[in-house]
């Protein structure tokens, strides 16, 4: 095992500790303010048309547990020198540090700064997932494809919500377009990102699951809470279905193409 491997393993482990501490602060522990209450409630479930319902954030628990498990997995003797971990180790650490930085930016009310941070986090996670390559075992599939796929899908919808919040806080008037129309456009963008990711990854499901989870919670929030909008609620539900169906269709087509004599 090389010194670079040792450094990577330690940095990933340290980064997940910082991410978990940041999460605890963001939940209100250690004197922090819960994310939904920080920045004068700018990210609360009723702050914008694209704010997910409060229940959506429960997915963070699964993501953080997965990150902890991955940090432990890449440190076991049989995994320390694997090419897969070498390819994604730096990106995994960067994603956790950016995650903690995003939480701190919200805690300090720096909403404008939160946008480039979460955009960088989204880019890092997309690059990471695309670098994973085929899993060699079910553990690889769970702790690599599964964990970072869930992470990426959720950060995608979180980015949309964060950008919407900052634009609203900045007084953006939509260039004459109604707020509802802007919300529908951004939901279409989120759905397009989900479909594009499914295409690039050969129909992997994890990102689609967490992205659709966030979209469903937007649909719920807009149907039962303020600000209510049946149009946005329906658009979010449709986007969730599209995102979920994309990997299914891709896998079905791939299997059909593998059948001898199949006509495309």
N, C-alpha and C positions, 0 to 999 in steps of 0.2 A: 504494500500500500504506500502510495507516494504522499509527500507532504501536502500536495494540493488536495488529495482526497481527505486528509485529516482536517484541513482548513474548511473544506466544503461541508463536511459532516458537522463540525462544530458550529459553523455559521448558520446552517439550517436549523440546528437545535436551538441556538440562541435566538434566532429570529422568531421561531414559533413561541418561545417564552414571551418575547416582547409583544407579539400579536395577541396572545392570550391576556396579558396584562392590559393591553390597550382595549381589548374587548370588555374586560372587567370594569375599566374606567368608563367605557361607553355605556355600560349597563347601570351605572350609578354607584359602583363600588369605589372605595378609596377616595371618596369625596367628589367623584365625577358626577356629571349630570347625564341622565339617560339620553341617548341620542334623540329620541322623539321630543324631549323637552329642551335640549340644548339649542343655542342660537335663536332664542325666543320662539321655539317651536317650529322653526322653518322646515323641519323634516318630519313633522307630525303627520299622522294618517289623514288629517283633514286640511293639510297645508296647501296642496295643489290637486289638480285633476288627476295627476299621475302618481300620487303618493300611495303606495301599497297599504293595505290594512295592517294593523299592529301585529296580527298573527303571522304575517309573512316573515317577520324577523326571527322566528323560531328556527329557521333553517340555518342560522349562524351556528347554533349548537352543533349540528351535524358537521358543518364545515370545519369548525375548530377541532372537534374530536378527530376528524379525518386528518387534519394537518399534524396534530400531535402524533397520531399513529404513523403517518408517513415519516416524520422526523426520526421516530424510533426505528422504523423499518430500514431506512437507508443507512443506519448506523450499525446494524448487526453484521457480524463478520462476513457472511456470505454475500452481502449486498454492497459492501464498501467500495469496491472497485468496478462495479457494473457500469457499462456505457450509458445506460438509461439514466441513472442518477447523476452521472457526470454531465449529461446533456441538459438536465433540467434543474440541477441543484442551485445554481446561481439565480435562476429565474424564480424558483420556489422561495428562496430567502428574500429576494427583492419584493415579491408579492406580499409577503408577511409584513415587511417593514413599511411598505406603502399603505397597507391596510391600517397599521397602527398610526401612521402619519395622517391618514384621512380622518380617523376618529379624533385625533388631537386637533386637527384643523376645525372640526365641528365644535369640539369642546371649547375652543377659544373664539368661536364665532367668526372664523375666517372662511366664510362660505365661498368667496371668490377663489381662494387658494384651493379649496376642496375639489374644484372641478378639474384642474390639471393633474392633481394627485390621483383622483379616481380614474381619469382617462389613462394615465400612465399605468395604473394597476390593471385596467382592462387590456391594454396592449401587451403587458408582460404575461398575463394569464393566457391570452390568445396564442402568443408565441410559445409558451410552455406546452400547452395542449397539442399544438401542431408538431412539437418536437418529441413527443412521447414515443411515437413509433408503436409497433404491435406489442401487446403485452405478452410476456412469457409464461405467466401463471395467473390464477384467479386472484392472487394477492396483488400482483401488478395491476390487474384490471380494477380491483377495488380501491387500492390506495394511490394509484396513479390516475388512471382514466376516470374513476368514479369521483374521488375527492376533488381533483383539480377541475374536472368537468362541472361538478356542482358549484364550485367556487366561481368559475368563469360565468356560468349562466346567471347566477345571482348578481354578480358584479355588473353584468350587462344591464339588467333592469334597474339596479341601484344607480348606475351612471345616468340613465334616462331620467330617473326621478330627481337626482341631484342637479342636473343641468336645468331641468324645468324649474326647480326651486330657485336657483340662482338667477335665472332670467326673470322670474316673477319678482324677486326681491330687487332686481335692478330696474324695475319699471318697464320691462319689455312689453310692448303693446301688440305684438304679433303682426306688425306691418299691415295692419288693417284687417287681418284674418281673425275670426272669432277664436276664443280660447279653446273651445271644443274641437274645432278643426285642427288647430295646432297639436292638441293632445292625440287625435286620431293619426295624424301624420307621424308623430314620434312613436306611437304604438306600431305603426306599419314598419318604421325603421327597425325597431326592436325585433319584430317578427322576421324581417329580412336578414338581420344579423344571425338569428337563430337558424334560419334555413341555410345561409351561407356556411355557418360553422358545421352543420350536419353534412353538407356536401364535402367540405374540406377534410372532415374526419372519417368519412366513410360510413356515416350514420350512427355515430356513437350517441348514447341516450342521456348521459348524465347532465350535460349542459342544457339539453332540451327540457329535462325534468325541472331543474331549478329556475330556468327562465320562464317556463310556463307557470310554475308555482307563483312567481312574482306577478305575472300577468293576471292570473286568477284572483289574487288578492287585490289587485287594482280594480278588477271587475266587481268584487264584493264590496270594496270600500265605496265605490261610486254608486252602487245600487242601494246601500243601506245607510250611508253616512254623508256628511257634508264634505266638500261640495258635491251634491248629487248630479248625475248625468247619465241618463239611460243610454245615450249615444256612446259615451266613452266606455261605459260598462260593457255594452255589446261588442264594441271594437276590441276591447281587451280580452274578452272571452274568445272571440274569433281568432285573435292573434295567438292565444294560448293553444288553441286547437291546431292551427297551422304549424306552430313550432313543434308540437308533439307528433304530428303526422309526418313531418319532414324526414326524420331518421327511419321511420317505418317504411315509407315509400322508397327511400334510397336503398334500404336493405332488401326489400322485396324485389326491386328492379335488378339489384346486383345478383341475387340468387337466380332470378329468371334468366339473366344473361349467361349464367354459368351452365344452364341446362342445354345439353346438346340439341341442336336443331331448332333452338328458340329463334323466332323472328322478331327483331327489335321493332 
